[in-house]
C-alpha cells in the first residue's frame, strides 16, 4: 500500500510573496516558490524561474510537472526538498494461450540539479524470483545499488514473513547512497519466474519515501499501484558557495541570507539567517521576524519583548534585573536593599509612633495621677487669671534644661534636684525635680500650688507653675542668684532712725547694746515681753493678739541658729494656715534631715534652692513648694 501526501507550503510561508512579481505562486494545492517558476512574468515578461532545469509546468490547473518530464511534483520546500511521484519498474511473464512473453518498464530521472535523498527514501524490490537495480550516472560514471529476494512457494514464506514487514523474503529494501543523480530503476527475474510461477509472476522495483509503503503477501501477485512518492534534494547553480559568492549576477542568495554547499557536490542552497524569514532567492531577500508578535520569544511576556533586526531582546519587569527571559529575572539588589531600608524605616516609624502614643498615654496617666484635672478645675474657677499657676509640659522643661543635663544642676537634696533652665521667652527659672511622691496628698499639693503661685513678694521666691506629666511633679520657680538671706532680705533703703531709736529706747536702760539687726531686735523684744511695743501701729488689736503672738512664736523658731531646730517652710506654711483658720496645732519638733544653715544671717548659703530633707513622710515631695517661702520680717511679717 502506498500513502500519497500532497503538502503545500504552510500558511505563514504562503502569505509571503514567494514567487517573482507577475508569476504564478501555485499550481492547484502545490506552492511554487522561486527559484522555481511557471512560464514568464505577466508584469515584466521575464522568466519566472532562475535556471532552465527549475522550470515547471502546470497541467489541468492542478498537476505540477518538471519541464517536459513525466514526473509529477507533490511539494516543494525552500529547505531544498521536493516530493515527487514516479512510476515503478515492472517485469512480468504471460503464458496465456500457450505463449511465454516477458515485458518490463524502466524509470529515469535525468537532471544533475536533483539528487535522490538518501535520508528520506528507500529502494524496494518485491517478488520471489526478483532482483532490482538503482543506477546513477555522475560525470560519466555509472554506479548501482539494489537487492534480491527468492522464495519457492507462498506457503514456505508465510512462516518467515510477517505481514507488513519487508525483511528480505518476498520483499527487500536497501538504503540509498548519497549523491545519486541521473537515476534509473530496473527490475529483473532470475529464472523467468519458473520457480514462482502461479503465485508470483512479476518483479517490481521502486524508490519510495520512508514510511509510505507497507508490504503485503498479496503484492506478490499484483502491486496495487503504478506510482510511488519519493523525495529529491534540489540545488541551484553548478558550483560551490565560495566560487559563486563573487559573481553578483549569478549568485542566488540575496539579502539577509547565507549560502550552504550541497552534500551531493553539485550546486548550493540559500537559507535565511537566524531571525529572518521568507524567500532568500527573491531580489528583496529575507525579512526580519518579529518574534514578539509571533510569540516565538522566550521572554517573560510580550510586554517585555523588544524586536530588533534579526533578533529580539528581553527585559525584566520594573525593579528586576537579568536577561529578561523566563526564570532569569531576579529582584534587583538595590531594590532589595531599598525594600529592607523602607521596611526598617517603616518599622522604626511604627515603633516610634507606638512609643509616642504610649508616652502620650503615660503622660496623661501621670497628669491625672498628679491631680492635673483637679488643678484645671480649680484654675478655671478663678476670676483673676494674672496670678494663675502655669502648667508646663515635660517637653518645655526638657528644652529649658537641655534634657535635664548634669551641667544645669544648681542644687541637690535628699528629696530632689534643682535645675537651672531657660524658657522660650528668655525667662530664667529653677526647676525642682523631686524624688518622692505621696499620691494621697495630690489634692493638698494642688491647693498649695495655687496658693503659692499667688504670692508675689520681693522676699519670696515665686512659684511660676508645675509640670504634672511626669511620675513626680516638677515645680518651676523664678530663678534667684546665689547669696545670703541678709543680701536678699536686708536691702539698702531709707530707714527712719528716730523710729528705731524710739522703739529700742525703753529696752536700752541707757546702755549701748551690740550691733543691732532687725532679727536681733525682734528676738530681744520677744524675750523681753515687749513685742507689741515694736510692732507697727494698726497691726495688733484686741481681737488678733493671740494670732499675732502665734506668728511671732513661729518667727522666733525660724530664727534659731541651729538648723535642726528650725521648722521647714512646709511646716511654716502649715502653721500659718492653721493660724488663719484659727485651729490649734501644736508645733512639732521632728528629727528631720535638713541641710545645715548655721549662719542664717550674713553667711552665704550653699544654694538658694537647696531642697530641705524632711522626715515628715506625709508631706514628702511637696515641701519644696513651701520651702522657698522666706518670711519677710523687715516688712512686718
KAWOGI-V353777 format. One record per run of one state. SS is the DSSP state (2 for helix, 1 for strand, 0 for the rest). FROM is the first residue (numbers start at 0). TO is the last residue. Records with the same first field share a line. If there is no record, write none. Layout:
BEGIN
SS: FROM-TO / FROM-TO
END
This chain:
BEGIN
0: 0-0 / 2-9 / 15-24 / 27-28 / 31-35 / 37-38 / 40-45 / 47-50 / 59-61 / 66-70 / 76-79 / 87-87 / 94-94 / 98-99 / 104-105 / 109-112 / 116-119 / 126-127 / 138-139 / 150-152 / 158-162 / 164-169 / 175-179 / 181-181 / 189-200 / 209-211 / 213-213 / 215-215 / 220-225 / 234-234 / 236-239 / 245-255 / 261-266 / 272-274 / 277-285 / 288-289 / 294-297 / 299-300 / 308-309 / 314-318 / 322-323 / 325-327 / 331-331 / 369-370 / 381-383 / 387-388 / 391-392 / 400-404 / 413-414 / 422-426 / 434-437 / 454-461 / 467-472 / 478-483 / 489-495 / 508-516 / 527-529 / 534-543 / 558-561 / 565-567 / 580-615 / 619-621 / 626-631 / 635-636
1: 1-1 / 25-26 / 29-30 / 36-36 / 39-39 / 46-46 / 54-58 / 62-65 / 71-75 / 80-86 / 88-93 / 100-103 / 106-108 / 113-115 / 120-125 / 128-137 / 140-149 / 163-163 / 170-174 / 180-180 / 182-188 / 201-208 / 212-212 / 214-214 / 226-233 / 235-235 / 256-260 / 267-271 / 275-276 / 286-287 / 298-298 / 304-307 / 310-313 / 319-321 / 324-324 / 328-330 / 389-390 / 408-412 / 415-421 / 427-433 / 462-466 / 473-477
2: 10-14 / 51-53 / 95-97 / 153-157 / 216-219 / 240-244 / 290-293 / 301-303 / 332-368 / 371-380 / 384-386 / 393-399 / 405-407 / 438-453 / 484-488 / 496-507 / 517-526 / 530-533 / 544-557 / 562-564 / 568-579 / 616-618 / 622-625 / 632-634
END
